[in-house]
Amino acid sequence: MPRAVVFDLDYTLAVPTRDRATILDQAAAAADAPSLSREEYLEAHRRNLTRESREPIFADLLETRETDADPAAVADAYRETIAETLEPLPGVETMLADLRGEYRVGLLTNGPVRAQRDKIATLGWDGRFDAALVTGELQAGKPDRRAFEAIAAELNVELEDAVYVGDEVEADIIGATNAGMTAIQVLLEDGPGPDPRAVAHVEQAEVATAVPETVAALDDD
């Protein structure tokens, strides 16, 4: 019987209204930086999961280009552009409140501290969770077991008593199940297919209704 439900943030609970490649282009242009690809950004992001800000990410990207652009300025522009476009998926705020009546509810999100904490504040979600951790504050990011151990400890539950909900196969599903959690995979329209390690698969648009139903079914097992 689960005692806690833990969520990923990006694309699991909240989405930008513009695609991330467009946001990256707009941020680079605003900071007079050269065009940067989404694929390069994601690779640099994975190398910098335990940082205070995105500045090291953009420093990695800009060092291979001939430019005087300031990595800190690009990081600020990117953060501000995301904040302008970020919105919760339909019904998730009510879902979080309802789940807290039955379970401990947590958030574990990969990324630099300032970037992810700013998203939480932008959404008005400070206080929405019993515990919310950003991997920039930790020794390791997802899929490392230590990230999942940290949120379980904050929620005062054992790993096997927690359900993790996320969209990324490696970071979320493999990471959570290897740590001993039960995992629910959120399926994106252009994302990976269902992973067999997840106990259930829910469409992104149906997170608010499907996740509580799935967790309740686990209570009955």
Protein Blocks (a to p, Z undefined) as FASTA:
>chain_A
ZZbdcddfehplgccfbdfklmmmmmmmmnopacddfklmmmmmmmmmmcfblmlmmmmm
mmmpccfbdfklmmmmmmmmmmmmgccdehklmmmmmmmmmmccddddeddfklmmmmmm
mnopghkafbdcdfklmmbdcfbfklmmmmmmmnopafklpccddfbfklmmmmmmmnop
acdddddfklccddfkbmbdcdfklmmmmmmmmmmmmmmZZ
